[in-house]
């Protein structure tokens, strides 16, 4: 622990600029993974035999990346709304993470189209039938669906849920799909713009307006995460519902994006950046937040399981039933241990949070467990939905890996390339010095 | 002139500012003193490091206190409400604890009932940890006690208002009546006072 007080004199004017050339190996790796992944994905999408299973792979990969983008937006919003100073030195890195919302939205586009989402969302197929009836009989889709439900009572919940779960009003699944990415992109872009302007004129008014902006947009942000989780994952089975679902996904977002930040900061430091501005105190603070969200996730995950387990309502228990039978049971147990107990015990003690090696190992593990968690949420639905009489669709894991490479590779490449366009930290932020010298 | 027998508690020294106290603390730390303390009306950031205070061992006690809470809750519930221990081959426990399996919604009463026990396990973990924190802390800092020798100093009353003090106890192996006083003078102390306590 150095007691030396860092002042403006110790810092380079204009902040530190990341040179992508220094990280060319990692950027090249991400680029290669992304490029090959996208080629593979195009093949899997074009081939009608592999498309059904690959639709799930794509949803899984997109949602995995989506949680990091949400996490990036969340941490900058929270940081500005709570008027904190400690994270000024790492805030820019989170802003960049949030800025991936638009490229991610472009990658997510296949999910909007019928050939892909007809394999994912059964309710959409019923709605399409209803829409065909409606055109034929000159009625509305809602009325046509109502008629269908009279013959098939299983469709009755779809009539009841029509106000939310539909593709034929202004508040449809498709409209919301686009809105989520625009909201996240708007949040990240606006906050980033304020702080980039501040680097020009050095005025405190940008900090204040960022705080006001963050307080207002926290609400749409919360709705975005919740409804995106509901739209994309919960509606895979239109009968299933859980009121904790949005919070559950949110907990994973905040948790995993903090882990990515720890790895990224360590990586940048190993390249010689951020040496003076990021201290072990920052590692400790980030480690504490990682620990907090480990516990928060466990709390939400258990509450969700517990309520469904106790109430024992068939529509609800199906979710845990398929995840607690056959091979998925072991994945569930592994998640309980690896997602909660392991990180909890390791992060409990302070010196371990201040040791970059230990905390980075934990962060890697956290990202892996988050991957398992998202996989466990999306993929068990695949075999029953596609009518495969087995736990897994044979060979579909290859598609999962390809989709993951395509999405993570492309976004990682874009992230690292984009890092170089501005200083790595907000070098004219009025609270920069306070943040560098933080003690906790 | 009083003839009451008195015992020297140590030196009490006043400092003008937080900065003076902070730097003085660094000096006293480097001299290797063990039994001494700083007193200020508000927390001073970084003073722990300047005083060389080591991390408390209290968290370890709390960890095991919490674990005790978890296991107490689990054992009490599983013993009285489930067939968990009999299933594990310890049927003799039935005679001691009179297992009374609680059947809820026709759910089995063995190990699979575990989720039902979690809320109580969680609560008792918190409760036992909190008790360990409170009572462990009181034991570590030596509370409750009726009085403290430093309160004999009239000047010391300022510590809760605008005074910054350092006290070095006579029990410290490095303490000497002359040497410690000159050290305190050297590091910028004002109003050095030898605190004596009635026996």
Contacts between the chains, C-beta under 8 A, distances in Angstrom:
chain1	res1	chain2	res2	distance
A	1	B	49	6.3
A	3	B	46	7.1
A	3	B	49	6.8
A	3	B	50	8.0
A	302	B	115	7.8
A	302	B	118	6.4
A	305	B	115	6.8
A	306	B	115	5.5
A	306	B	118	6.8
A	306	B	119	7.7
A	309	B	115	5.4
A	310	B	104	7.7
A	310	B	105	7.5
A	310	B	115	7.8
A	310	B	116	7.4
A	312	B	105	5.5
A	312	B	107	7.9
A	348	B	63	7.3
A	349	B	59	7.5
A	350	B	55	7.2
A	439	B	45	5.5
A	439	B	46	5.6
